[in-house]
Amino acid sequence: FILVMMNKYTKDATLINPLRNKRPGFAGGPDVDKYVNKLVEESKGDCDFCNYQR
């Protein structure tokens, strides 16, 4: 089933599908965490967000 929630005043809607969480696919895992952490460490020197007071 798919749950649809609609705000009467703003006309915004949200769809919720609980079965989507159970389907197979990419789960991330430790390899992705290592890769992202490596990217963060390598780019710290050139990062405008990390060195905003330059």
PyMOL Python script that loads the backbone (N, CA, C, O; Angstrom):
from pymol import cmd

cmd.read_pdbstr("""\
ATOM      1  N   PHE A   1       0.831  -1.175   0.000  1.00  0.00           N
ATOM      2  CA  PHE A   1       0.000   0.000   0.000  1.00  0.00           C
ATOM      3  C   PHE A   1       0.880   1.245   0.000  1.00  0.00           C
ATOM      4  O   PHE A   1       2.040   1.205   0.410  1.00  0.00           O
ATOM      5  N   ILE A   2       0.315   2.330  -0.459  1.00  0.00           N
ATOM      6  CA  ILE A   2       1.003   3.620  -0.465  1.00  0.00           C
ATOM      7  C   ILE A   2       0.120   4.608   0.287  1.00  0.00           C
ATOM      8  O   ILE A   2      -1.061   4.770  -0.019  1.00  0.00           O
ATOM      9  N   LEU A   3       0.714   5.261   1.270  1.00  0.00           N
ATOM     10  CA  LEU A   3      -0.006   6.230   2.079  1.00  0.00           C
ATOM     11  C   LEU A   3       0.232   7.620   1.505  1.00  0.00           C
ATOM     12  O   LEU A   3       1.375   8.013   1.274  1.00  0.00           O
ATOM     13  N   VAL A   4      -0.842   8.360   1.277  1.00  0.00           N
ATOM     14  CA  VAL A   4      -0.747   9.725   0.758  1.00  0.00           C
ATOM     15  C   VAL A   4      -1.277  10.668   1.830  1.00  0.00           C
ATOM     16  O   VAL A   4      -2.404  10.529   2.305  1.00  0.00           O
ATOM     17  N   MET A   5      -0.438  11.628   2.198  1.00  0.00           N
ATOM     18  CA  MET A   5      -0.850  12.633   3.177  1.00  0.00           C
ATOM     19  C   MET A   5      -0.886  13.978   2.468  1.00  0.00           C
ATOM     20  O   MET A   5       0.095  14.383   1.844  1.00  0.00           O
ATOM     21  N   MET A   6      -2.022  14.676   2.563  1.00  0.00           N
ATOM     22  CA  MET A   6      -2.178  15.951   1.865  1.00  0.00           C
ATOM     23  C   MET A   6      -2.575  17.038   2.856  1.00  0.00           C
ATOM     24  O   MET A   6      -3.471  16.848   3.678  1.00  0.00           O
ATOM     25  N   ASN A   7      -1.898  18.175   2.767  1.00  0.00           N
ATOM     26  CA  ASN A   7      -2.231  19.334   3.581  1.00  0.00           C
ATOM     27  C   ASN A   7      -3.320  20.126   2.855  1.00  0.00           C
ATOM     28  O   ASN A   7      -3.114  20.574   1.727  1.00  0.00           O
ATOM     29  N   LYS A   8      -4.459  20.295   3.488  1.00  0.00           N
ATOM     30  CA  LYS A   8      -5.597  20.967   2.853  1.00  0.00           C
ATOM     31  C   LYS A   8      -5.321  22.439   2.563  1.00  0.00           C
ATOM     32  O   LYS A   8      -5.855  23.003   1.609  1.00  0.00           O
ATOM     33  N   TYR A   9      -4.492  23.049   3.385  1.00  0.00           N
ATOM     34  CA  TYR A   9      -4.284  24.494   3.272  1.00  0.00           C
ATOM     35  C   TYR A   9      -3.177  24.858   2.295  1.00  0.00           C
ATOM     36  O   TYR A   9      -3.326  25.796   1.512  1.00  0.00           O
ATOM     37  N   THR A  10      -2.066  24.124   2.333  1.00  0.00           N
ATOM     38  CA  THR A  10      -0.936  24.455   1.450  1.00  0.00           C
ATOM     39  C   THR A  10      -0.919  23.611   0.184  1.00  0.00           C
ATOM     40  O   THR A  10      -0.147  23.887  -0.734  1.00  0.00           O
ATOM     41  N   LYS A  11      -1.758  22.592   0.126  1.00  0.00           N
ATOM     42  CA  LYS A  11      -1.842  21.676  -1.012  1.00  0.00           C
ATOM     43  C   LYS A  11      -0.554  20.871  -1.222  1.00  0.00           C
ATOM     44  O   LYS A  11      -0.322  20.349  -2.312  1.00  0.00           O
ATOM     45  N   ASP A  12       0.288  20.768  -0.175  1.00  0.00           N
ATOM     46  CA  ASP A  12       1.476  19.918  -0.243  1.00  0.00           C
ATOM     47  C   ASP A  12       1.062  18.480   0.010  1.00  0.00           C
ATOM     48  O   ASP A  12       0.153  18.213   0.797  1.00  0.00           O
ATOM     49  N   ALA A  13       1.737  17.552  -0.664  1.00  0.00           N
ATOM     50  CA  ALA A  13       1.420  16.138  -0.487  1.00  0.00           C
ATOM     51  C   ALA A  13       2.696  15.342  -0.264  1.00  0.00           C
ATOM     52  O   ALA A  13       3.761  15.694  -0.772  1.00  0.00           O
ATOM     53  N   THR A  14       2.572  14.265   0.502  1.00  0.00           N
ATOM     54  CA  THR A  14       3.684  13.366   0.776  1.00  0.00           C
ATOM     55  C   THR A  14       3.219  11.942   0.530  1.00  0.00           C
ATOM     56  O   THR A  14       2.136  11.550   0.967  1.00  0.00           O
ATOM     57  N   LEU A  15       4.037  11.172  -0.168  1.00  0.00           N
ATOM     58  CA  LEU A  15       3.751   9.762  -0.413  1.00  0.00           C
ATOM     59  C   LEU A  15       4.675   8.920   0.451  1.00  0.00           C
ATOM     60  O   LEU A  15       5.876   9.182   0.514  1.00  0.00           O
ATOM     61  N   ILE A  16       4.129   7.916   1.113  1.00  0.00           N
ATOM     62  CA  ILE A  16       4.920   7.019   1.949  1.00  0.00           C
ATOM     63  C   ILE A  16       4.668   5.597   1.474  1.00  0.00           C
ATOM     64  O   ILE A  16       3.528   5.134   1.441  1.00  0.00           O
ATOM     65  N   ASN A  17       5.752   4.903   1.103  1.00  0.00           N
ATOM     66  CA  ASN A  17       5.665   3.524   0.649  1.00  0.00           C
ATOM     67  C   ASN A  17       6.553   2.667   1.548  1.00  0.00           C
ATOM     68  O   ASN A  17       7.764   2.617   1.332  1.00  0.00           O
ATOM     69  N   PRO A  18       5.988   1.992   2.549  1.00  0.00           N
ATOM     70  CA  PRO A  18       6.807   1.215   3.478  1.00  0.00           C
ATOM     71  C   PRO A  18       7.492   0.003   2.836  1.00  0.00           C
ATOM     72  O   PRO A  18       8.493  -0.478   3.366  1.00  0.00           O
ATOM     73  N   LEU A  19       6.984  -0.495   1.720  1.00  0.00           N
ATOM     74  CA  LEU A  19       7.603  -1.646   1.065  1.00  0.00           C
ATOM     75  C   LEU A  19       8.901  -1.269   0.356  1.00  0.00           C
ATOM     76  O   LEU A  19       9.738  -2.135   0.104  1.00  0.00           O
ATOM     77  N   ARG A  20       9.076  -0.014   0.037  1.00  0.00           N
ATOM     78  CA  ARG A  20      10.285   0.431  -0.658  1.00  0.00           C
ATOM     79  C   ARG A  20      11.536   0.183   0.187  1.00  0.00           C
ATOM     80  O   ARG A  20      12.616  -0.069  -0.347  1.00  0.00           O
ATOM     81  N   ASN A  21      11.380   0.256   1.482  1.00  0.00           N
ATOM     82  CA  ASN A  21      12.492   0.039   2.393  1.00  0.00           C
ATOM     83  C   ASN A  21      12.986  -1.406   2.370  1.00  0.00           C
ATOM     84  O   ASN A  21      14.139  -1.659   2.720  1.00  0.00           O
ATOM     85  N   LYS A  22      12.161  -2.344   1.974  1.00  0.00           N
ATOM     86  CA  LYS A  22      12.500  -3.765   2.015  1.00  0.00           C
ATOM     87  C   LYS A  22      13.056  -4.318   0.706  1.00  0.00           C
ATOM     88  O   LYS A  22      13.469  -5.477   0.668  1.00  0.00           O
ATOM     89  N   ARG A  23      13.079  -3.537  -0.355  1.00  0.00           N
ATOM     90  CA  ARG A  23      13.546  -4.080  -1.629  1.00  0.00           C
ATOM     91  C   ARG A  23      15.077  -4.109  -1.677  1.00  0.00           C
ATOM     92  O   ARG A  23      15.740  -3.289  -1.042  1.00  0.00           O
ATOM     93  N   PRO A  24      15.625  -5.050  -2.426  1.00  0.00           N
ATOM     94  CA  PRO A  24      17.081  -5.165  -2.499  1.00  0.00           C
ATOM     95  C   PRO A  24      17.683  -4.013  -3.290  1.00  0.00           C
ATOM     96  O   PRO A  24      17.041  -3.417  -4.155  1.00  0.00           O
ATOM     97  N   GLY A  25      18.919  -3.725  -2.969  1.00  0.00           N
ATOM     98  CA  GLY A  25      19.593  -2.650  -3.689  1.00  0.00           C
ATOM     99  C   GLY A  25      20.886  -2.276  -3.012  1.00  0.00           C
ATOM    100  O   GLY A  25      21.446  -3.051  -2.237  1.00  0.00           O
ATOM    101  N   PHE A  26      21.349  -1.105  -3.305  1.00  0.00           N
ATOM    102  CA  PHE A  26      22.610  -0.621  -2.766  1.00  0.00           C
ATOM    103  C   PHE A  26      22.436  -0.257  -1.298  1.00  0.00           C
ATOM    104  O   PHE A  26      21.572   0.550  -0.954  1.00  0.00           O
ATOM    105  N   ALA A  27      23.250  -0.847  -0.436  1.00  0.00           N
ATOM    106  CA  ALA A  27      23.107  -0.624   0.996  1.00  0.00           C
ATOM    107  C   ALA A  27      24.237   0.203   1.587  1.00  0.00           C
ATOM    108  O   ALA A  27      24.220   0.482   2.786  1.00  0.00           O
ATOM    109  N   GLY A  28      25.205   0.599   0.795  1.00  0.00           N
ATOM    110  CA  GLY A  28      26.327   1.366   1.343  1.00  0.00           C
ATOM    111  C   GLY A  28      27.339   0.414   1.932  1.00  0.00           C
ATOM    112  O   GLY A  28      27.928  -0.393   1.214  1.00  0.00           O
ATOM    113  N   GLY A  29      27.546   0.498   3.216  1.00  0.00           N
ATOM    114  CA  GLY A  29      28.447  -0.405   3.892  1.00  0.00           C
ATOM    115  C   GLY A  29      29.773   0.246   4.233  1.00  0.00           C
ATOM    116  O   GLY A  29      29.975   1.433   3.979  1.00  0.00           O
ATOM    117  N   PRO A  30      30.681  -0.537   4.814  1.00  0.00           N
ATOM    118  CA  PRO A  30      31.951   0.016   5.283  1.00  0.00           C
ATOM    119  C   PRO A  30      32.845   0.536   4.163  1.00  0.00           C
ATOM    120  O   PRO A  30      33.602   1.482   4.382  1.00  0.00           O
ATOM    121  N   ASP A  31      32.780  -0.053   2.965  1.00  0.00           N
ATOM    122  CA  ASP A  31      33.621   0.425   1.867  1.00  0.00           C
ATOM    123  C   ASP A  31      33.252   1.850   1.470  1.00  0.00           C
ATOM    124  O   ASP A  31      34.128   2.663   1.175  1.00  0.00           O
ATOM    125  N   VAL A  32      31.980   2.145   1.463  1.00  0.00           N
ATOM    126  CA  VAL A  32      31.525   3.489   1.119  1.00  0.00           C
ATOM    127  C   VAL A  32      31.954   4.474   2.206  1.00  0.00           C
ATOM    128  O   VAL A  32      32.372   5.591   1.900  1.00  0.00           O
ATOM    129  N   ASP A  33      31.853   4.070   3.466  1.00  0.00           N
ATOM    130  CA  ASP A  33      32.271   4.934   4.569  1.00  0.00           C
ATOM    131  C   ASP A  33      33.758   5.251   4.481  1.00  0.00           C
ATOM    132  O   ASP A  33      34.162   6.395   4.691  1.00  0.00           O
ATOM    133  N   LYS A  34      34.567   4.254   4.174  1.00  0.00           N
ATOM    134  CA  LYS A  34      36.013   4.477   4.037  1.00  0.00           C
ATOM    135  C   LYS A  34      36.302   5.435   2.890  1.00  0.00           C
ATOM    136  O   LYS A  34      37.142   6.325   3.022  1.00  0.00           O
ATOM    137  N   TYR A  35      35.618   5.262   1.775  1.00  0.00           N
ATOM    138  CA  TYR A  35      35.819   6.115   0.607  1.00  0.00           C
ATOM    139  C   TYR A  35      35.453   7.567   0.913  1.00  0.00           C
ATOM    140  O   TYR A  35      36.195   8.484   0.562  1.00  0.00           O
ATOM    141  N   VAL A  36      34.317   7.770   1.562  1.00  0.00           N
ATOM    142  CA  VAL A  36      33.877   9.129   1.881  1.00  0.00           C
ATOM    143  C   VAL A  36      34.824   9.774   2.886  1.00  0.00           C
ATOM    144  O   VAL A  36      35.178  10.944   2.737  1.00  0.00           O
ATOM    145  N   ASN A  37      35.237   9.028   3.903  1.00  0.00           N
ATOM    146  CA  ASN A  37      36.169   9.577   4.887  1.00  0.00           C
ATOM    147  C   ASN A  37      37.501   9.934   4.247  1.00  0.00           C
ATOM    148  O   ASN A  37      38.108  10.941   4.612  1.00  0.00           O
ATOM    149  N   LYS A  38      37.967   9.129   3.299  1.00  0.00           N
ATOM    150  CA  LYS A  38      39.209   9.420   2.584  1.00  0.00           C
ATOM    151  C   LYS A  38      39.059  10.705   1.765  1.00  0.00           C
ATOM    152  O   LYS A  38      39.960  11.544   1.760  1.00  0.00           O
ATOM    153  N   LEU A  39      37.931  10.860   1.076  1.00  0.00           N
ATOM    154  CA  LEU A  39      37.679  12.082   0.303  1.00  0.00           C
ATOM    155  C   LEU A  39      37.666  13.326   1.192  1.00  0.00           C
ATOM    156  O   LEU A  39      38.204  14.369   0.819  1.00  0.00           O
ATOM    157  N   VAL A  40      37.057  13.210   2.354  1.00  0.00           N
ATOM    158  CA  VAL A  40      36.991  14.342   3.278  1.00  0.00           C
ATOM    159  C   VAL A  40      38.388  14.724   3.746  1.00  0.00           C
ATOM    160  O   VAL A  40      38.739  15.904   3.766  1.00  0.00           O
ATOM    161  N   GLU A  41      39.182  13.734   4.122  1.00  0.00           N
ATOM    162  CA  GLU A  41      40.538  14.014   4.601  1.00  0.00           C
ATOM    163  C   GLU A  41      41.402  14.637   3.510  1.00  0.00           C
ATOM    164  O   GLU A  41      42.192  15.540   3.786  1.00  0.00           O
ATOM    165  N   GLU A  42      41.260  14.163   2.277  1.00  0.00           N
ATOM    166  CA  GLU A  42      42.078  14.677   1.177  1.00  0.00           C
ATOM    167  C   GLU A  42      41.698  16.103   0.790  1.00  0.00           C
ATOM    168  O   GLU A  42      42.545  16.858   0.311  1.00  0.00           O
ATOM    169  N   SER A  43      40.451  16.477   0.989  1.00  0.00           N
ATOM    170  CA  SER A  43      39.999  17.789   0.520  1.00  0.00           C
ATOM    171  C   SER A  43      39.917  18.840   1.621  1.00  0.00           C
ATOM    172  O   SER A  43      39.463  19.954   1.361  1.00  0.00           O
ATOM    173  N   LYS A  44      40.340  18.522   2.834  1.00  0.00           N
ATOM    174  CA  LYS A  44      40.240  19.481   3.936  1.00  0.00           C
ATOM    175  C   LYS A  44      41.026  20.757   3.671  1.00  0.00           C
ATOM    176  O   LYS A  44      40.563  21.841   4.026  1.00  0.00           O
ATOM    177  N   GLY A  45      42.191  20.661   3.061  1.00  0.00           N
ATOM    178  CA  GLY A  45      43.028  21.831   2.825  1.00  0.00           C
ATOM    179  C   GLY A  45      42.433  22.811   1.836  1.00  0.00           C
ATOM    180  O   GLY A  45      42.644  24.017   1.966  1.00  0.00           O
ATOM    181  N   ASP A  46      41.697  22.324   0.854  1.00  0.00           N
ATOM    182  CA  ASP A  46      41.135  23.176  -0.198  1.00  0.00           C
ATOM    183  C   ASP A  46      39.651  23.484  -0.006  1.00  0.00           C
ATOM    184  O   ASP A  46      39.047  24.158  -0.839  1.00  0.00           O
ATOM    185  N   CYS A  47      39.074  23.006   1.061  1.00  0.00           N
ATOM    186  CA  CYS A  47      37.626  23.128   1.264  1.00  0.00           C
ATOM    187  C   CYS A  47      37.252  24.533   1.732  1.00  0.00           C
ATOM    188  O   CYS A  47      37.738  24.996   2.764  1.00  0.00           O
ATOM    189  N   ASP A  48      36.389  25.211   0.974  1.00  0.00           N
ATOM    190  CA  ASP A  48      35.934  26.548   1.346  1.00  0.00           C
ATOM    191  C   ASP A  48      35.054  26.527   2.594  1.00  0.00           C
ATOM    192  O   ASP A  48      35.055  27.490   3.362  1.00  0.00           O
ATOM    193  N   PHE A  49      34.314  25.458   2.806  1.00  0.00           N
ATOM    194  CA  PHE A  49      33.454  25.371   3.978  1.00  0.00           C
ATOM    195  C   PHE A  49      34.260  25.120   5.246  1.00  0.00           C
ATOM    196  O   PHE A  49      33.909  25.623   6.313  1.00  0.00           O
ATOM    197  N   CYS A  50      35.358  24.333   5.136  1.00  0.00           N
ATOM    198  CA  CYS A  50      36.195  24.045   6.300  1.00  0.00           C
ATOM    199  C   CYS A  50      37.059  25.250   6.666  1.00  0.00           C
ATOM    200  O   CYS A  50      37.340  25.471   7.844  1.00  0.00           O
ATOM    201  N   ASN A  51      37.480  26.025   5.676  1.00  0.00           N
ATOM    202  CA  ASN A  51      38.377  27.164   5.889  1.00  0.00           C
ATOM    203  C   ASN A  51      37.680  28.468   5.522  1.00  0.00           C
ATOM    204  O   ASN A  51      38.179  29.233   4.698  1.00  0.00           O
ATOM    205  N   TYR A  52      36.543  28.716   6.125  1.00  0.00           N
ATOM    206  CA  TYR A  52      35.751  29.891   5.759  1.00  0.00           C
ATOM    207  C   TYR A  52      36.358  31.194   6.268  1.00  0.00           C
ATOM    208  O   TYR A  52      35.941  32.268   5.834  1.00  0.00           O
ATOM    209  N   GLN A  53      37.337  31.129   7.182  1.00  0.00           N
ATOM    210  CA  GLN A  53      37.917  32.347   7.749  1.00  0.00           C
ATOM    211  C   GLN A  53      39.192  32.784   7.035  1.00  0.00           C
ATOM    212  O   GLN A  53      39.923  33.624   7.561  1.00  0.00           O
ATOM    213  N   ARG A  54      39.479  32.247   5.868  1.00  0.00           N
ATOM    214  CA  ARG A  54      40.687  32.626   5.125  1.00  0.00           C
ATOM    215  C   ARG A  54      40.644  34.052   4.691  1.00  0.00           C
ATOM    216  O   ARG A  54      41.582  34.532   4.055  1.00  0.00           O
TER     217      ARG A  54
END
""", "prot")
cmd.dss("prot")
cmd.show_as("cartoon", "prot")
cmd.util.cbc("prot")
cmd.orient("prot")
